């Protein structure tokens, strides 16, 4: 299981990225989402906070929609 976080800063495209702790692009300001087996439940949790959330291309590629 991985610990997932959502970036509290909005990206230029208006989205908030979901990351795992080991991501090389881990944000400095974040909200802890919890431990999950995959990124899908983490993304659902992030969307409860920030409806326009997306998976990080580097660490949550399965949940990255572009």
Backbone as a chain_set.jsonl record, in Angstrom:
{"seq": "XXXXXXXXXXXXXXXXXXXXXXXXXXXXXXXXXXXXXXXXXXXXXXXXXXXXXXXXXXXXXXXXXX", "coords": {"N": [[0.845, -1.184, 0.0], [0.408, 2.262, -0.648], [1.061, 5.587, 0.527], [-0.974, 8.29, -0.107], [-1.28, 11.611, -1.44], [-2.643, 14.882, -2.022], [-1.881, 17.644, -4.007], [-2.024, 20.858, -2.737], [-1.828, 23.192, -4.144], [-3.073, 24.606, -7.081], [-2.67, 23.458, -10.406], [-1.439, 24.88, -13.541], [-3.38, 24.116, -15.413], [-5.671, 24.032, -13.964], [-6.074, 21.871, -12.305], [-5.587, 19.654, -9.468], [-2.918, 17.715, -8.414], [-2.543, 14.244, -7.642], [-0.342, 12.419, -5.615], [2.154, 9.933, -4.706], [4.09, 9.376, -1.742], [6.799, 8.905, -2.389], [7.254, 10.182, -4.788], [9.164, 11.965, -7.235], [8.307, 14.507, -7.778], [7.008, 15.427, -5.545], [4.804, 17.49, -3.752], [5.257, 20.607, -1.889], [3.236, 21.668, -0.368], [0.496, 20.049, 0.75], [-2.274, 17.735, 1.1], [-2.942, 15.009, 3.102], [-4.212, 11.956, 1.963], [-4.555, 9.271, 2.583], [-3.877, 5.691, 2.974], [-3.721, 3.489, 0.278], [-4.347, 0.743, -1.976], [-4.242, 1.154, -4.721], [-4.19, 3.894, -7.107], [-6.757, 4.733, -7.767], [-8.835, 4.782, -5.632], [-7.607, 6.76, -4.102], [-7.66, 8.947, -5.802], [-10.425, 9.348, -5.961], [-10.857, 10.138, -3.306], [-9.372, 12.497, -3.289], [-10.887, 14.016, -5.045], [-13.071, 14.594, -3.506], [-12.19, 16.688, -2.055], [-10.914, 18.446, -3.872], [-12.534, 18.852, -6.688], [-11.505, 18.874, -9.313], [-9.273, 17.012, -9.642], [-6.365, 15.064, -10.516], [-4.32, 12.288, -11.442], [-0.794, 12.192, -10.855], [1.501, 12.315, -13.514], [3.96, 11.034, -13.308], [4.016, 9.409, -10.913], [1.477, 8.358, -10.509], [0.422, 7.255, -12.848], [-1.583, 5.563, -13.891], [-3.865, 6.835, -13.136], [-3.745, 9.225, -14.366], [-5.057, 11.555, -16.56], [-4.308, 13.331, -18.44]], "CA": [[0.0, 0.0, 0.0], [1.113, 3.535, -0.71], [0.441, 6.761, 1.118], [-1.316, 9.23, -1.181], [-1.441, 13.015, -1.073], [-3.065, 15.757, -3.111], [-1.234, 18.945, -3.996], [-2.973, 21.927, -2.405], [-1.734, 24.242, -5.139], [-3.685, 24.275, -8.367], [-1.775, 23.458, -11.556], [-1.873, 25.851, -14.558], [-4.577, 23.646, -16.116], [-6.801, 24.075, -13.045], [-6.216, 20.613, -11.585], [-4.734, 19.336, -8.327], [-2.333, 16.409, -8.688], [-2.418, 13.232, -6.6], [1.011, 11.875, -5.597], [2.598, 9.079, -3.615], [5.158, 10.042, -0.97], [8.106, 8.717, -3.024], [7.291, 10.856, -6.087], [10.181, 13.009, -7.355], [7.635, 15.815, -7.871], [6.149, 15.547, -4.365], [4.597, 18.921, -3.475], [5.608, 21.121, -0.564], [1.963, 21.903, 0.325], [-0.326, 18.913, 0.368], [-3.227, 17.153, 2.04], [-2.831, 13.552, 3.159], [-5.46, 11.294, 1.573], [-4.633, 7.97, 3.228], [-3.163, 4.571, 2.355], [-4.562, 2.767, -0.672], [-3.655, -0.236, -2.808], [-4.083, 1.734, -6.053], [-4.457, 5.33, -7.144], [-8.168, 5.048, -8.014], [-9.527, 5.299, -4.44], [-6.958, 8.01, -3.694], [-8.193, 9.993, -6.677], [-11.794, 9.623, -5.497], [-10.742, 10.912, -2.06], [-8.913, 13.846, -3.655], [-11.995, 14.74, -5.686], [-13.967, 15.066, -2.449], [-11.597, 17.951, -1.612], [-10.721, 19.247, -5.083], [-13.214, 18.104, -7.759], [-10.684, 18.78, -10.531], [-8.019, 16.343, -9.317], [-5.847, 14.175, -11.543], [-3.125, 11.586, -11.008], [0.5, 12.661, -11.347], [1.996, 11.536, -14.652], [5.136, 10.239, -12.924], [3.823, 8.407, -9.85], [0.102, 7.827, -10.538], [0.122, 7.281, -14.284], [-2.843, 4.875, -14.161], [-4.954, 7.78, -12.853], [-3.478, 10.476, -15.08], [-5.9, 11.65, -17.747], [-3.75, 14.302, -19.382]], "C": [[0.891, 1.249, 0.0], [0.337, 4.609, 0.038], [0.239, 7.776, 0.001], [-1.616, 10.61, -0.617], [-1.96, 13.777, -2.289], [-2.389, 17.109, -2.917], [-2.283, 20.02, -3.719], [-2.91, 23.103, -3.377], [-2.319, 23.764, -6.462], [-2.634, 24.387, -9.476], [-2.274, 24.492, -12.58], [-3.132, 25.427, -15.316], [-5.809, 23.581, -15.21], [-6.997, 22.813, -12.222], [-5.251, 20.534, -10.403], [-4.229, 17.922, -8.532], [-2.274, 15.532, -7.44], [-1.046, 12.587, -6.747], [1.153, 10.806, -4.525], [3.787, 9.774, -2.961], [6.511, 9.974, -1.681], [8.247, 9.442, -4.367], [8.394, 11.915, -6.129], [9.591, 14.418, -7.463], [6.692, 16.033, -6.69], [6.029, 17.017, -3.964], [5.023, 19.324, -2.067], [4.355, 21.412, 0.267], [0.97, 20.859, -0.155], [-1.31, 18.552, 1.474], [-3.088, 15.644, 1.955], [-4.191, 12.935, 2.859], [-5.648, 9.941, 2.256], [-3.791, 6.936, 2.503], [-4.137, 3.776, 1.499], [-3.705, 1.783, -1.462], [-3.35, 0.308, -4.195], [-4.429, 3.214, -5.997], [-5.942, 5.668, -7.294], [-8.913, 5.514, -6.758], [-8.899, 6.591, -3.904], [-7.475, 9.178, -4.523], [-9.628, 10.342, -6.29], [-11.773, 10.464, -4.216], [-10.304, 12.342, -2.36], [-10.047, 14.659, -4.253], [-13.074, 15.162, -4.698], [-13.491, 16.434, -1.939], [-11.504, 18.927, -2.78], [-11.343, 18.481, -6.255], [-12.402, 17.954, -9.041], [-9.305, 18.219, -10.18], [-7.67, 15.348, -10.409], [-4.619, 13.479, -10.967], [-1.87, 12.192, -11.61], [0.984, 11.734, -12.456], [3.136, 10.611, -14.244], [4.827, 9.139, -11.927], [2.437, 7.775, -9.828], [-0.399, 7.797, -11.97], [-1.209, 6.607, -14.617], [-4.047, 5.792, -13.937], [-4.753, 9.131, -13.536], [-4.281, 10.495, -16.38], [-5.408, 12.693, -18.74], [-4.087, 15.712, -19.116]], "O": [[1.978, 1.264, 0.579], [-0.886, 4.542, 0.162], [1.169, 8.085, -0.745], [-2.122, 10.767, 0.494], [-1.746, 13.373, -3.431], [-2.336, 17.643, -1.809], [-3.31, 20.079, -4.394], [-3.832, 23.917, -3.43], [-2.071, 22.637, -6.892], [-1.813, 25.304, -9.474], [-3.419, 24.934, -12.492], [-3.873, 26.279, -15.808], [-6.87, 23.126, -15.638], [-7.992, 22.696, -11.507], [-4.247, 21.243, -10.346], [-5.02, 17.016, -8.796], [-1.995, 16.005, -6.338], [-0.628, 12.247, -7.853], [0.386, 10.767, -3.563], [4.411, 10.652, -3.557], [7.296, 10.916, -1.576], [9.284, 9.315, -5.017], [8.553, 12.68, -5.177], [10.297, 15.406, -7.26], [5.692, 16.74, -6.815], [7.038, 17.712, -3.848], [5.133, 18.485, -1.172], [4.421, 21.401, 1.496], [0.647, 20.801, -1.342], [-1.193, 19.0, 2.615], [-3.114, 15.069, 0.867], [-5.203, 13.341, 3.432], [-6.78, 9.514, 2.484], [-3.085, 7.251, 1.545], [-5.235, 3.434, 1.938], [-2.496, 1.965, -1.6], [-2.323, -0.029, -4.784], [-4.897, 3.721, -4.978], [-6.346, 6.787, -6.978], [-9.571, 6.553, -6.805], [-9.595, 7.421, -3.318], [-7.699, 10.269, -3.999], [-10.0, 11.515, -6.292], [-12.572, 11.387, -4.06], [-10.807, 13.289, -1.755], [-10.157, 15.858, -3.998], [-13.909, 16.005, -5.023], [-14.289, 17.235, -1.453], [-11.95, 20.071, -2.695], [-10.727, 17.544, -6.763], [-12.601, 16.992, -9.783], [-8.289, 18.879, -10.398], [-8.538, 14.854, -11.129], [-3.95, 14.03, -10.092], [-1.885, 12.655, -12.751], [0.884, 10.513, -12.342], [3.26, 9.512, -14.784], [5.33, 8.026, -12.079], [2.247, 6.745, -9.182], [-1.502, 8.255, -12.267], [-1.898, 7.042, -15.54], [-5.123, 5.552, -14.485], [-5.514, 10.069, -13.301], [-4.197, 9.573, -17.192], [-6.039, 12.908, -19.775], [-3.662, 16.598, -19.857]]}, "num_chains": 1, "name": "protein.A"}
